[in-house]
Amino acid sequence: MKKLINIRRGFVILLFLAACDQEVITTTEAPPDTTNLPPYPCTGTEGSANFDKFVAIGNSFVAGVQGGALFTDGQDNSLPAIINTQLACAGGNATFNQPSINASLGWNLFVTQPFLADNTKPILGKLLLQIGNNKDCAGKPAPRPTPQAYAPGNLEALPNPAANPGFIWGNGSTKSTLNNFGVPAIVLGQALIPQTGAWAGAGTDPRFSPFYGRLAYPGNGTSTIVGDVIAGQPTFFLFWLGLDDFFLHAAFGADPTKAPLTANAAFAGQYNAAIGALLANTTAKGVVGNFPDIFVMPHFTSVTYDPIPLDATTAGALTTGFAGYNAVIDALIANKALFGISDAVATELGTRKVAFQASCNNKVILVDETLTDIGPYLDGMQGAGLISPTDRAKLAPFEQMRQSAQSDVLPLSTGSVLGTPGTFGIRGLSEPLTDQYVIIPSEKETINAARLSFNASIAAAVNGSGDRLALADVDAALTAFVNAKGAAFNNVFITPNINPPTGIYSEDGVHPNTRGYAFLANVFIQAINTKFGATVQPVNLALYGATGLPIP
């Protein structure tokens, strides 16, 4: 019997875009710009560091994920692989052993897919900008990040060793030879527990990750990621783990039932445990990264708060459909004394009426759990004979509803569900979007507060490391880059978006493309040089490709 693997809830059930009937295509990346390059000799010094064996620990940003998938070409251009090329010129080892996934398109981490080998649908891999039949409100072609399909029967990316033995890398005893322990979509605590690689938990234990399990196979549940790194005795390490402790929560609209937000105390304890173990059990020095503001990334800025185009007929029909709801809101406000409604609540109710228009920019309807629940007032209206039991039942889904505002955040994945059939209506138009699809202002503030707390814990760990750790201030570097709206390096201009050929983000809007990883590599290299007196040469961005142009 084929074993069914359930990749942890943190990423696999995130619906990204319509994922059926995808065309099988050959993919290409934009070639690097190699014109007018400045000389970059392979020179440098280690300072007080030792680069003989460089090992990286992290999540998808360290593994080399691009376009929502882990695939071979992305791994070859991972953040630590790019850094190691520069370290090798400063006395380090040119060998950087990564656990190749041996897949051209990879396994899309953002799309729900079955793991059975006999499934009749093709496996979906990385996202590419694809035009297809997509058009904007003006009727112009509109590229969309679209998962690319393998030919039916091609299982090279399937994370199921029963059907795809090639998914397994080496065996558990060879992990000490690895230099890259980047594991996609894991939270910090998973680096410390054996369940992350225990195949006995596949399909039942949300702590299990097949992308660590493939390294620990057969995975008897005794090894940990941090323990594996210690066993290999690195002389220098990169540690950049913990972003998913808040990013996954945000990607699911801050719905704690889909992906919880790690508590500040838990993060601090786990971070200190991981770093403490690395420092206590090796002689290595290292560089760690903090976390940038995710809400300036294209994943959270590409879908506007008013993204729905409507013609006059549809807008009129929707407005008519909500006429009864709007009348109920007006009645509650007019009879606020009768129903015990305060002036403040009455003012709030006045903002919750729904209107649509013939326009490219209609707001969506959504559930906001911070709003006053009008359910008790509706019960009062029914008791007073103002609405029927049937009308009361129809109003139940709208008790904490409003239309979107500019302060709301709609993740990129929400774009795939807008206008699609829901439980009883059309999502975003006649059926409110639920918690997992929208980040309301209070949720955004909570997530940002957690990120800042996590960064404070990282800074404290660096300060308490006895000068063995350098801090790569990724937060400051990306904030400055976003504020400047672009920068020029090595005769190439880069921008903080997806747009080819200048954008540094891949098609999923959160992971960098190859050139974006080269940009981040320089942030880490600068920190290494500053802390340890090294002279590692910066990465030449012109040697690394950008996101490819849209395909038909």
Summary of the structure (lengths in Angstrom):
residues: 552
radius of gyration: 25.4
end to end distance: 40.1
largest distance: 84.2
contacts: 1913
relative contact order: 0.16
helix: 37%
strand: 14%
